[in-house]
Amino acid sequence: MKKLLLILFKSLGFIVFIIIGFIAISLLYDFIAGLPLFIAIICIYIWGTRKDKDGFYRLFKDTHQNNLDDIERQKENYQ
């Protein structure tokens, strides 16, 4: 139950963070100027939660490691 609540609060925090990002972008009035700001906000969020075991950073890192393992397995099968 505690883990479910943590996931719920983190998801809610992420949604609020996205909404704040969209508000910041709308204040700039220009999509070309707003897109780098939005990308920077997302990158800062991912970097800020890099030590979270259920965060995006860990998800990307695990996916990358799985891809590397798959490549090694395919090399072994073809030789």
Rosetta constraint file for C-alpha pairs under 8 A:
AtomPair CA 1 CA 5 HARMONIC 6.31 0.50
AtomPair CA 2 CA 6 HARMONIC 6.27 0.50
AtomPair CA 3 CA 7 HARMONIC 6.20 0.50
AtomPair CA 4 CA 8 HARMONIC 6.13 0.50
AtomPair CA 5 CA 9 HARMONIC 6.11 0.50
AtomPair CA 6 CA 10 HARMONIC 6.07 0.50
AtomPair CA 7 CA 11 HARMONIC 6.01 0.50
AtomPair CA 8 CA 12 HARMONIC 6.08 0.50
AtomPair CA 9 CA 13 HARMONIC 6.01 0.50
AtomPair CA 10 CA 14 HARMONIC 6.12 0.50
AtomPair CA 11 CA 15 HARMONIC 6.23 0.50
AtomPair CA 12 CA 16 HARMONIC 6.20 0.50
AtomPair CA 13 CA 17 HARMONIC 6.04 0.50
AtomPair CA 14 CA 18 HARMONIC 6.20 0.50
AtomPair CA 15 CA 19 HARMONIC 6.26 0.50
AtomPair CA 16 CA 20 HARMONIC 6.19 0.50
AtomPair CA 17 CA 21 HARMONIC 6.21 0.50
AtomPair CA 18 CA 22 HARMONIC 6.26 0.50
AtomPair CA 19 CA 23 HARMONIC 6.23 0.50
AtomPair CA 20 CA 24 HARMONIC 6.19 0.50
AtomPair CA 21 CA 25 HARMONIC 6.19 0.50
AtomPair CA 21 CA 37 HARMONIC 7.96 0.50
AtomPair CA 21 CA 38 HARMONIC 5.93 0.50
AtomPair CA 21 CA 41 HARMONIC 6.78 0.50
AtomPair CA 22 CA 26 HARMONIC 6.10 0.50
AtomPair CA 22 CA 38 HARMONIC 7.43 0.50
AtomPair CA 23 CA 27 HARMONIC 6.28 0.50
AtomPair CA 24 CA 28 HARMONIC 6.77 0.50
AtomPair CA 24 CA 34 HARMONIC 7.74 0.50
AtomPair CA 25 CA 29 HARMONIC 6.96 0.50
AtomPair CA 25 CA 30 HARMONIC 7.75 0.50
AtomPair CA 25 CA 31 HARMONIC 7.38 0.50
AtomPair CA 25 CA 33 HARMONIC 7.93 0.50
AtomPair CA 25 CA 34 HARMONIC 4.65 0.50
AtomPair CA 25 CA 35 HARMONIC 7.39 0.50
AtomPair CA 25 CA 37 HARMONIC 7.05 0.50
AtomPair CA 25 CA 38 HARMONIC 6.88 0.50
AtomPair CA 26 CA 30 HARMONIC 7.66 0.50
AtomPair CA 26 CA 34 HARMONIC 7.50 0.50
AtomPair CA 28 CA 33 HARMONIC 6.86 0.50
AtomPair CA 28 CA 34 HARMONIC 6.23 0.50
AtomPair CA 29 CA 34 HARMONIC 7.61 0.50
AtomPair CA 30 CA 34 HARMONIC 6.03 0.50
AtomPair CA 31 CA 35 HARMONIC 5.87 0.50
AtomPair CA 32 CA 36 HARMONIC 7.44 0.50
AtomPair CA 33 CA 37 HARMONIC 6.98 0.50
AtomPair CA 34 CA 38 HARMONIC 6.17 0.50
AtomPair CA 35 CA 39 HARMONIC 6.18 0.50
AtomPair CA 36 CA 40 HARMONIC 6.00 0.50
AtomPair CA 37 CA 41 HARMONIC 6.17 0.50
AtomPair CA 38 CA 42 HARMONIC 6.30 0.50
AtomPair CA 39 CA 43 HARMONIC 6.15 0.50
AtomPair CA 40 CA 44 HARMONIC 6.04 0.50
AtomPair CA 41 CA 45 HARMONIC 6.18 0.50
AtomPair CA 42 CA 46 HARMONIC 6.25 0.50
AtomPair CA 43 CA 47 HARMONIC 6.05 0.50
AtomPair CA 44 CA 48 HARMONIC 5.83 0.50
AtomPair CA 45 CA 49 HARMONIC 6.26 0.50
AtomPair CA 46 CA 50 HARMONIC 6.13 0.50
AtomPair CA 46 CA 55 HARMONIC 7.58 0.50
AtomPair CA 46 CA 56 HARMONIC 6.04 0.50
AtomPair CA 46 CA 57 HARMONIC 5.88 0.50
AtomPair CA 47 CA 57 HARMONIC 7.06 0.50
AtomPair CA 49 CA 55 HARMONIC 6.15 0.50
AtomPair CA 49 CA 56 HARMONIC 7.52 0.50
AtomPair CA 49 CA 57 HARMONIC 7.13 0.50
AtomPair CA 50 CA 55 HARMONIC 6.56 0.50
AtomPair CA 50 CA 56 HARMONIC 7.31 0.50
AtomPair CA 50 CA 57 HARMONIC 5.06 0.50
AtomPair CA 50 CA 58 HARMONIC 6.69 0.50
AtomPair CA 51 CA 55 HARMONIC 7.61 0.50
AtomPair CA 51 CA 57 HARMONIC 7.92 0.50
AtomPair CA 51 CA 58 HARMONIC 7.79 0.50
AtomPair CA 52 CA 58 HARMONIC 7.36 0.50
AtomPair CA 53 CA 58 HARMONIC 6.19 0.50
AtomPair CA 54 CA 58 HARMONIC 6.63 0.50
AtomPair CA 54 CA 59 HARMONIC 7.17 0.50
AtomPair CA 55 CA 59 HARMONIC 6.37 0.50
AtomPair CA 56 CA 60 HARMONIC 6.10 0.50
AtomPair CA 57 CA 61 HARMONIC 6.07 0.50
AtomPair CA 58 CA 62 HARMONIC 5.93 0.50
AtomPair CA 59 CA 63 HARMONIC 6.11 0.50
AtomPair CA 60 CA 64 HARMONIC 6.11 0.50
AtomPair CA 61 CA 65 HARMONIC 6.22 0.50
AtomPair CA 62 CA 66 HARMONIC 6.11 0.50
AtomPair CA 63 CA 67 HARMONIC 6.22 0.50
AtomPair CA 64 CA 68 HARMONIC 6.33 0.50
AtomPair CA 65 CA 69 HARMONIC 6.20 0.50
AtomPair CA 66 CA 70 HARMONIC 6.15 0.50
AtomPair CA 67 CA 71 HARMONIC 6.25 0.50
AtomPair CA 68 CA 72 HARMONIC 6.35 0.50
AtomPair CA 69 CA 73 HARMONIC 6.19 0.50
AtomPair CA 70 CA 74 HARMONIC 6.12 0.50
AtomPair CA 71 CA 75 HARMONIC 6.21 0.50
AtomPair CA 72 CA 76 HARMONIC 6.32 0.50
AtomPair CA 73 CA 77 HARMONIC 6.31 0.50
AtomPair CA 74 CA 78 HARMONIC 6.27 0.50
AtomPair CA 75 CA 79 HARMONIC 6.38 0.50
